[in-house]
Amino acid sequence: MSDASVITVDQYFANREGFINDERSLRREHARLSALSEAEARADRVVRQIRATEAQTIWSAENDAVPHPFPGMEFLTSRDIIVKTKLFNILTKMPKGALLHGHLDAMVNPRTLLKLALEQPAMHVRTPNTLNAASIKRTLPEFSPLPKEEWSPLTCLTHDSYMPGEWVPIQKARESFDPNLGGPEGFDNWVIGCLTINPAEAYVTHKTTDKIWAKFTSTFRVASGLILYEPIWYPYIKEFFHASIDDGISYIEARINFGYKTMCNAEGHNIVPAREWVREFGRAIRDVRREMKEKGREDEFLGARIIYTTIRRYTPDEMEWYLEECLALKQEFPDIIAGFDLVGHEDSLHPLIYYIPQLLRFQERQKELGIHVPFIFHAGETLGDGTPADVNLYDAILLGTKRIGHGFSLAKHPKLMQICKEKRIAIEMCPISNEILRLTSSMPMHPLPIIVNHGIPVALCSDDPAVFGNMGLSFDYFQVLVSSEISGLTTLGQIARDSLEHSTLEGEDKARALAVWEKRWQDFCKEVVALDT
Ligand SMILES: O=c1[nH]cnc2c1ncn2[C@@H]1O[C@H](CO)[C@@H](O)[C@H]1O
C-alpha cells in the first residue's frame, strides 16, 4: 500500500466539495452561480423546494390513472399530471428566449388548425376506403382545397353511397359524419387522431423507432393538405406566433419544409411558389409585432426567421434545385432566411455524405453571391453507433454547421463533444420528441445531462408540438428540470440565454434580445420568490 497521508474527516469533505465543484465548473451556468442576483438565488431555492415536495406528493404517490408515476416519465402518460403541478405552472411564466428547432407544419394546436380549415368553403376531404367502425382506425383523411368549379355536391363521407376517392366539402363531411362513429365530434376526434401521436401508439402499438416514425410521417401528410393553402397559411403562422408568445418565447427560427414547391392559392389552384410563402411569413411577423406594440408588449416578440428545409429523400440533382431556391430566397428575403437544413428520418433516408458535392457547391455559390446561409443540420437523431445517421455528426461539423438539430448520439463521440464545446456549436435538444419517437424510454435515460455537464451549449426545443402535445417550451423545460438534481432554475435560465446567444441574431439585434430577456428573467425570478412568502 502506498504511504498516503492520513487526512481528517473535515479535510476529506473539503476535498470532496472541491472535487465535485471542479467538475461542475464545466457547466455553462457555473460562472453565473457566484454572481446571481438575490432574486435569482432565492428563486432557484424555491423551485428546488417545490420540486422536492412534488417528487413526494405527486410523483411517488399512488395514482389510479397512472400506476407508477415518476419525475420525467413518459410524457404522453403523465401530461395530465404535469399540467396540475405547481412547478409546471411556474415554468409557463418563464421567459424562454428563442425557439430554435420547430417544424412549422407541426406548431399549431391541431384543434385550432381544424377550426381554421372548417371556416374554408373550398376545403374538401376524401378517404381511400369506406369508413366504418372497423376501418376508421387505419384510415387517413386527405385534405385539399378545390377550385370553385370542382366543388363537390356530395354531402357525406360515411354514407353507403360514398365511393372511395370522392371529395366531400369538409364542413358537410363533419356535419353528416355517421352517428355510430361519433357524429361531428367523432369526425373531429378522427382527424385529431390522425394529426397526433397518442400514448397507446407511442408506448404499445408502435413502440420501435421505425414504427413510430411511420405514424409520425403520416401526421404530416394529413396536415399538409390543410396548411398549404394561402387563406390558412397566414392565420396559421400568426396563431403559432401568438401561442409561442403566450408561453414566454420571444424569438423564433422555424424550419419550413419547401419540398412541396407550391401551395394552393385562395382559388384552390396549386401554384403559389415558395417566395410567396416567405412573403406571407414576413407579413405575419410584421402584423404580430404591430399587435404586440399596440398592447405595449413589444418586448415580448422580437421576430422570427425561417430555416429553409427539404427532405433528405431527393436525388442529388433535385437537392441542387432546392439549394438554389434557398439562395434565391435568401437574396430576396435576407432578414428572414436564416439557414439551410435537411429533414426526415435520418435512420432510413439519405445521410449528409450523399449530398457532399451539392452542399460544397452551395457554399461556393454563397461566396459568388456575397451572401451567407449557414447550415443548421439535423444530425445524430438516432440510437445508432457508427450508423450513417450517427456518422452524420462528423459531416455536419465538417460542413461547418452553426448548431446541431437533436445530436442525440453526440454523447458517444468524445472528440465531437470537445469540438462542440470549443466552437460553441449549440445542440438543439428536443427531449420530449426523442422520448415519443422512442430514442429514450424516459427523461432519466436522455443524454441531455451529459451534454449540459460537458458545458456544451444547449437550446431546448419542442420539435413538433402539434403532434406530441408539448405546445410551447414549458413541457420540455419541465421534463428537464424534474429529472436532474443538479439542474435548477439557474440552469434553465442559462439554456434560455443560450438559445438567444446561439440564434442567427447578430450585433445589436442580439444584444437587444439578450438585454430584454435579462430584464424579463429578473422580473420572473422575483415572481417566483413572491410565491414563497
Ligand atoms: O425530429 C425530426 N427529425 C427529422 N425530421 C423531422 C423531425 N420532425 C419533423 N421532421 C420532418 O419535417 C417535415 C415537416 O416539416 C416532415 O417531413 C417531418 O418528417
The ligand as a MOL file (V3000), in Angstrom:
LIG
                    3D

  0  0  0     0  0            999 V3000
M  V30 BEGIN CTAB
M  V30 COUNTS 19 21 0 0 0
M  V30 BEGIN ATOM
M  V30 1 O -37.3790 15.3010 -35.3700 0
M  V30 2 C -37.3550 15.3470 -36.6010 0
M  V30 3 N -36.2880 14.8860 -37.2930 0
M  V30 4 C -36.2310 14.8930 -38.6350 0
M  V30 5 N -37.2310 15.3320 -39.3970 0
M  V30 6 C -38.3100 15.7860 -38.7700 0
M  V30 7 C -38.4310 15.8260 -37.3810 0
M  V30 8 N -39.6290 16.3640 -37.0720 0
M  V30 9 C -40.2360 16.6380 -38.2500 0
M  V30 10 N -39.4490 16.2750 -39.2570 0
M  V30 11 C -39.7530 16.3100 -40.6770 0
M  V30 12 O -40.0180 17.6140 -41.0890 0
M  V30 13 C -41.0060 17.5920 -42.0950 0
M  V30 14 C -42.0350 18.6250 -41.7570 0
M  V30 15 O -41.5270 19.8810 -41.7920 0
M  V30 16 C -41.6240 16.2050 -42.0960 0
M  V30 17 O -41.3020 15.5790 -43.2930 0
M  V30 18 C -41.0050 15.5170 -40.9420 0
M  V30 19 O -40.6890 14.1880 -41.2500 0
M  V30 END ATOM
M  V30 BEGIN BOND
M  V30 1 2 1 2
M  V30 2 1 2 3
M  V30 3 1 2 7
M  V30 4 1 3 4
M  V30 5 2 4 5
M  V30 6 1 5 6
M  V30 7 2 6 7
M  V30 8 1 6 10
M  V30 9 1 7 8
M  V30 10 2 8 9
M  V30 11 1 9 10
M  V30 12 1 10 11
M  V30 13 1 11 12
M  V30 14 1 11 18
M  V30 15 1 12 13
M  V30 16 1 13 14
M  V30 17 1 13 16
M  V30 18 1 14 15
M  V30 19 1 16 17
M  V30 20 1 16 18
M  V30 21 1 18 19
M  V30 END BOND
M  V30 END CTAB
M  END
